[in-house]
């Protein structure tokens, strides 16, 4: 499909362009479509993405903002697979909660935190491309859901228990099938393909189409973006090379293990043929032995008169 125009990627926009108050409406558009409410960003808060660690610099980008309701929204874009990613998201949300509560504040001042993860790898198992996680409490006996009383609603300014606790959104961008059925899908299409089609009407995309046009970037910014993209390709190549090397080593190790298993099976057959039933302790020692030990036991078996002589203590060897 032909692109309407060439746009910078969203990770670069998060790093360099969307932190300006003049451009908040782009990020507000994405969050409004995702959270299905009008989001107004008040400020950009301190974020881990200010660090210049080389791995994090290209692997992930994060941004922390506060909206008009006092909620803290964490936006993270992640490229590389992490099996413990869910735990890391939980850690980030927990740290944010504690960082925004002073020692003298009551717990009612805890901020509501919303975590939005834009993922370019497949996390877990599931057929959807957008997942939403909340917290609720169900009765073990009555199966009813715990709700806030009127005093709590007034104190927390929330209507539901789930609205007090953190919420999590996982956008598994690569699983999107490129069919935009609603405004949120239009944003997912842009996040996946780096292009905004002429018929898209989602909030914030019109501004993004204008701001993120590569041809409109200042020359220095364009060169910086090109270097950044080259570094991304380099990082991807390094990850792929490491994966290929690991896979080859795994195959070699598998072949070695296969030969070892064949040797053990052969020794079990010979032991049974020469000495009768093979006891459990012998099978356990064979299973734990390295290839050199198996080879040594195989030589002993040729002249041994009993099974015990095959597996005698190493200290008794000549």
Secondary structure, DSSP 8 states (H G I E B T S, - for coil): ---SS-B--HHHIIIIITTSGGGHHHHHHHHHHHHTS---EEEEE--GGGS--HHHHHHEEEEEEEETTS-EEEEEEE-S--TTHHHHHHHHHHHHHHHTS-TTS-GGG---EEEEEEESS--SS-S-SEEEE----B-TTT--B----HHHHHHHT-SSGGGTS-EEEEEEGGG--S---SHHHHHHHHHHHS---TT---TTHHHHHHHTBGGGS-HHHHHHHHHHHHHHHHHHHHHHHHHHHHHHHHHHHHHHHHHHHHHHHHHHHHHHHHHSS--HHHHHHHHH--HHHHHHHHHHHHH-SSHHHHT--GGG--
